Amino acid sequence: MKIMNKPAMLTTLAIATVAVLGMTGCYTSEHDHSSHAHKYPCSMHPDVVQDKAGKCPKCGMDLTEKQ
């Protein structure tokens, strides 16, 4: 069995690494996509939407998470 020369072996290793990282890094479920865009609207005032949990400034109700 012939052993590959060093540049060819490094190239093959680099291509394999990029392929593996590409396949694992691109997979995200639908839930993962929405986890970056959490919104917290007021159930009584749909015009009140914040990016973090808290209270509605108009009525004081808890804002509910909506993805």
C-alpha positions in Angstrom: 0.0 0.0 0.0 1.4 3.3 -1.1 1.4 6.1 1.5 0.2 9.6 0.3 2.7 12.5 0.2 2.3 15.1 3.0 0.6 17.9 0.9 -2.0 15.5 -0.5 -2.7 14.0 2.9 -3.2 17.5 4.4 -5.4 18.6 1.5 -7.6 15.5 2.0 -7.8 16.0 5.7 -8.8 19.7 5.2 -11.5 18.8 2.7 -12.9 16.1 5.0 -12.9 18.5 8.0 -14.7 21.2 6.1 -17.3 18.6 4.9 -18.0 17.3 8.4 -18.2 20.8 9.9 -20.5 21.9 7.0 -22.9 19.0 7.5 -23.1 19.4 11.3 -23.1 23.2 11.4 -25.9 23.6 8.9 -28.4 21.4 10.7 -30.9 23.3 12.9 -34.4 22.5 13.7 -37.3 24.9 13.2 -37.3 25.6 17.0 -33.6 26.6 16.8 -34.3 29.2 14.2 -37.0 30.8 16.2 -35.0 30.8 19.4 -33.0 33.8 18.2 -36.1 35.9 17.7 -38.1 35.7 20.9 -40.8 38.3 21.1 -43.0 39.1 24.2 -46.3 40.7 23.2 -49.1 41.7 25.6 -52.2 39.6 25.2 -54.4 42.7 25.7 -52.3 45.2 23.6 -50.9 43.6 20.4 -49.1 46.8 19.6 -46.9 46.3 22.7 -44.0 43.9 21.8 -40.7 43.6 23.6 -37.6 41.5 23.1 -37.5 40.3 26.7 -40.0 39.2 29.4 -41.6 41.9 31.5 -44.8 43.7 32.1 -47.0 45.6 29.7 -46.5 49.4 30.2 -50.2 50.0 29.4 -51.9 47.5 31.7 -49.2 45.8 33.8 -50.0 42.3 32.6 -47.1 39.8 32.1 -45.8 39.7 28.5 -46.1 36.2 27.1 -43.3 34.6 25.0 -44.2 34.1 21.3 -41.7 32.6 18.9 
